[in-house]
Amino acid sequence: MSGQWKLICKLKDVPMSGARLVPRGLAWQELPGVALFRVGEEQVHAVLECADAEPRDSHARRYSVKVEDCKVYLDLDELSAPASKAEAALAGSFGVATRVMAFV
């Protein structure tokens, strides 16, 4: 965890059932997003979106989440890091840039 937090959304924007998807990558990169799941009044889990596995699966890549003042933050370094070797190759020297837009 780097301590560089990116504001993603308000806590109320993460549904109690279902998920909120946070897109990743540059416009030309089709990368899996990060799914936010609310597991309590003020607790949120973040995992890599996966088409072939249950997102809440214990094997899914997890991301650090901070909830503060009813706002949800993700670690910017974790969010920007490639999630796989294939993703790292796709990113090349450009890296993985997040397309996260927060409207708070």
C-alpha positions in Angstrom: 0.0 0.0 0.0 1.5 3.3 -1.1 -0.6 5.7 0.8 -1.5 7.6 -2.4 -5.2 7.4 -2.3 -7.5 8.2 -5.2 -11.1 9.3 -4.4 -13.4 7.0 -6.3 -17.0 7.7 -5.2 -19.2 8.3 -2.2 -20.0 5.3 0.0 -23.7 5.6 -0.9 -22.7 5.0 -4.6 -21.6 1.5 -3.8 -24.7 -0.7 -3.7 -25.4 -3.0 -0.8 -26.1 -5.8 -3.2 -24.2 -5.9 -6.5 -21.1 -4.0 -7.3 -19.8 -0.7 -8.7 -17.2 -1.1 -11.5 -14.2 1.2 -11.6 -12.7 1.2 -15.1 -8.9 0.9 -15.6 -6.5 1.5 -18.5 -6.0 4.1 -21.2 -8.6 4.6 -23.9 -7.0 2.0 -26.2 -6.5 -0.6 -23.5 -9.3 -3.0 -22.7 -8.5 -4.0 -19.2 -10.6 -5.5 -16.5 -11.9 -3.0 -14.0 -12.1 -3.1 -10.3 -15.4 -4.2 -8.7 -16.3 -2.5 -5.4 -18.5 -4.5 -3.1 -20.1 -3.1 0.0 -20.0 -5.6 2.8 -21.3 -3.5 5.7 -22.4 0.0 6.6 -18.9 1.4 6.1 -16.9 -1.5 4.7 -16.0 -1.9 1.0 -14.0 -4.6 -0.7 -12.3 -4.1 -4.1 -11.3 -7.0 -6.4 -10.3 -7.3 -10.0 -13.2 -7.9 -12.4 -13.0 -11.4 -13.7 -15.3 -12.9 -16.4 -14.5 -16.5 -15.6 -14.6 -16.4 -11.8 -16.8 -15.2 -9.0 -15.5 -11.7 -8.1 -15.8 -12.4 -4.4 -13.6 -15.5 -4.8 -10.7 -15.7 -2.5 -8.3 -16.1 -5.5 -9.4 -12.8 -7.1 -6.8 -10.0 -6.9 -7.7 -7.6 -4.1 -7.1 -3.9 -3.8 -6.6 -1.8 -0.7 -9.7 0.3 0.1 -10.0 3.2 2.5 -13.4 4.6 3.6 -13.2 8.0 5.2 -15.9 10.6 5.8 -18.3 8.4 3.7 -16.0 8.5 0.7 -14.3 5.5 -0.9 -10.6 5.6 -1.9 -8.4 3.1 -3.7 -4.6 3.0 -3.6 -3.4 4.7 -6.7 -0.2 2.6 -7.1 -2.2 -0.6 -6.8 -4.8 0.6 -9.2 -2.2 1.7 -11.8 -0.1 -1.5 -11.6 -0.6 -4.2 -14.3 -2.8 -7.1 -12.9 -1.0 -9.8 -15.0 1.9 -10.4 -17.3 -0.3 -10.0 -20.3 -1.6 -6.7 -19.0 2.0 -5.5 -18.4 2.9 -6.4 -22.0 -0.1 -4.5 -23.3 0.7 -1.5 -21.2 4.3 -1.5 -22.4 6.2 1.7 -21.5 3.0 3.6 -21.1 1.9 1.8 -17.9 -1.6 1.4 -16.8 -3.4 4.7 -16.5 -6.7 4.8 -14.6 -9.7 6.3 -16.2 -11.3 6.9 -12.9 -13.6 9.9 -12.7 -15.1 10.9 -9.3 -18.1 13.1 -9.1 -18.4 14.0 -5.4 
